[in-house]
């Protein structure tokens, strides 16, 4: 009976897995965080997660939409406000495009990264992490 219940529980978990939100870890020299999928849109992603500054400098999440068929990636840029907190804070935003992707169905996902807000200078950013649709 115990084996039967364990098998049933595993089956339910596996069936539910494709619809469950997942998280990707994101980091840079200035911050650490994670982003989760809340809702996919035809040309973007509603995402949320947690972010903290590792050295007290303001950091934020930046994003980019990704496309197939040799269409260049489209840099959306900052999609959350900055934080200087050493503890994780919640950050949510929308990474989307004005591009008419619904007609040719070429939107494949997004890329996210953490950037340091540097007034009067270019912001420094970590590596891109992909979230595929």
Order of alpha helices (4+ residues) and beta strands (2+ residues): alpha-beta-beta-beta-beta-beta-beta-beta-beta-beta
